[in-house]
Structure formats: structure tokens, C-alpha cells
Amino acid sequence: MASLVLLLALLALSFSYSLASDPSPLQDFCVADLNSNMFVNGFVCKSPKLVTADDFTAHSLDKPGNTSNPQGSAVTPVFVEQLTGLNTLGVSLARLDFAPYGLIVPHYHPRGTEIMTVLEGELYVGFVTSAPDFKLFTKIVKKGDVFVFPKGLVHFQFNYGAKKAVAISGLGSQDPGVVLVPNAVFGSNPPINDGILAKAFQLDKKIIDYLQSKF
Ligand SMILES: *[C@@H]1O[C@H](CO)[C@@H](O)[C@H](O)[C@H]1NC(C)=O
């Protein structure tokens, strides 16, 4: 009997952890009040009396992002800051644009799984599992194909073709966050001590200084 109770408790716990949003919302919606000075886990709710349909609408995804940058890629997010109605709902979207040979650099989302579909062009995508295996999973994805990047794992999207590419991603958080690996490691503010990075990468400090100078 005790073990049954424990099993049920564990099941209930794992079920609640598997939900991307609050398992027991206390209202129909909690449109983010971006201007509030109060700090809670997420944004505080705007008064429901002041909420309109516009709070649940965004108009930005028809426009290509500007890919004139060294990586040749652009991400246009529709996260809670762009669409306040997403607050507490555990989902969001992003448009990904790629110039020919454009790359979204290795990165991860600390708070959300990403499911991506290709609208135009072809991408070489992949993610790496955590320790101890660090196994790389990759795939070529074309128009209509869908690929999922599990939460918290380092992944990349590369347009290996000479034509532009466009993809749309759904993310399992209203604010999934993004950690760009090159920026976090070599472009932090202030910089990580070059001796530490030299030891980590088994490189000469001069090479680390050069890498850090790129940010
Ligand atoms: C795109 O970004 C580049 C580099 O920042 C800038 O020079 C250019 O004006 C931008 N183009 C548009 C259409 O905004």
C-alpha cells in the first residue's frame, strides 16, 4: 500500500514536471504587464479589465529578419516580451531566417524544448546530448520537415545551400532564454580569465585572447 502511494506520488510529480506551463493556473490568462516594477517568476498579470484582443496578437512573422551579419542568420522572437498574452502559458514562436550558408551558432534554451519546421530551403541541424556521451544527432531537413531540439541541449541550424532558408520554431516556454555558446564562453562581460579558458581548451593564452577579441 505504502509503495502504491509512493508510486502514485512519483507519477503525479513526473506529470507535473512534464507540463511546460503552470499545472494549476489560477485564471484564464495572465497577460504580462511589462512595466510593472514587481518581480515574480514571470511577469505580473495586467488587470483583466484592461486586456484586449491585441494583447493576444503579434504581427511580426511575415517580415524576414536582417541576415546581414557575420553569421548570416536572424531570429525574430515572439516571446512574452513581444506577445504579452503568452505570459504563464508555456509556449512561444520564432522565425528563423538564413542567408546562403547562414548559421545559427551552437546555443541552447535553458527553459524550453524547440520544435522547428522548414518553410523554405534546406538546413543541416543537430544537437549534442549531455555528459558522459556527448552524442551528436544531425539531420538534413527540407520544406515541411520537422525537427525537435530537446530542452537544454546545445544545438545549431546551418543553411548549407546557396539559396536563402526560412524556418519557424515553437518553444516550450513563454520565455525560453538563449545561451549562445561562443558568446557565453569567449564573449562574457567581464571576460572569463584567459588562463582558465586556456586550460579548459588546452590552447595557448594568445589564442584565447584572440578568440575573446572577436566579441
Ligand atoms: C541590416 O543590418 C545591417 C548591419 O547591421 C545594416 O547595415 C542594414 O542597414 C540592415 N538592413 C536593413 C534593411 O535593416
Ligand as a Chemical Component Dictionary entry (heavy atoms), coordinates in Angstrom:
data_LIG
# 
_chem_comp.id                   LIG 
_chem_comp.type                 NON-POLYMER 
_chem_comp.pdbx_formal_charge   0 
_chem_comp.three_letter_code    LIG 
# 
loop_
_chem_comp_atom.comp_id 
_chem_comp_atom.atom_id 
_chem_comp_atom.alt_atom_id 
_chem_comp_atom.type_symbol 
_chem_comp_atom.charge 
_chem_comp_atom.model_Cartn_x 
_chem_comp_atom.model_Cartn_y 
_chem_comp_atom.model_Cartn_z 
_chem_comp_atom.pdbx_ordinal 
LIG C1 C1 C 0 20.751 45.050 -41.835 1  
LIG O1 O1 O 0 21.826 45.086 -40.913 2  
LIG C2 C2 C 0 22.973 45.752 -41.431 3  
LIG C3 C3 C 0 24.109 45.551 -40.424 4  
LIG O2 O2 O 0 23.705 45.908 -39.124 5  
LIG C4 C4 C 0 22.637 47.208 -41.692 6  
LIG O3 O3 O 0 23.771 47.876 -42.210 7  
LIG C5 C5 C 0 21.483 47.289 -42.684 8  
LIG O4 O4 O 0 21.086 48.624 -42.846 9  
LIG C6 C6 C 0 20.300 46.455 -42.200 10 
LIG N1 N1 N 0 19.300 46.393 -43.245 11 
LIG C7 C7 C 0 18.025 46.669 -43.023 12 
LIG C8 C8 C 0 17.109 46.508 -44.176 13 
LIG O5 O5 O 0 17.599 46.999 -41.922 14 
# 
loop_
_chem_comp_bond.comp_id 
_chem_comp_bond.atom_id_1 
_chem_comp_bond.atom_id_2 
_chem_comp_bond.value_order 
_chem_comp_bond.pdbx_ordinal 
LIG C1 O1 SING 1  
LIG C1 C6 SING 2  
LIG O1 C2 SING 3  
LIG C2 C3 SING 4  
LIG C2 C4 SING 5  
LIG C3 O2 SING 6  
LIG C4 O3 SING 7  
LIG C4 C5 SING 8  
LIG C5 O4 SING 9  
LIG C5 C6 SING 10 
LIG C6 N1 SING 11 
LIG N1 C7 SING 12 
LIG C7 C8 SING 13 
LIG C7 O5 DOUB 14 
# 
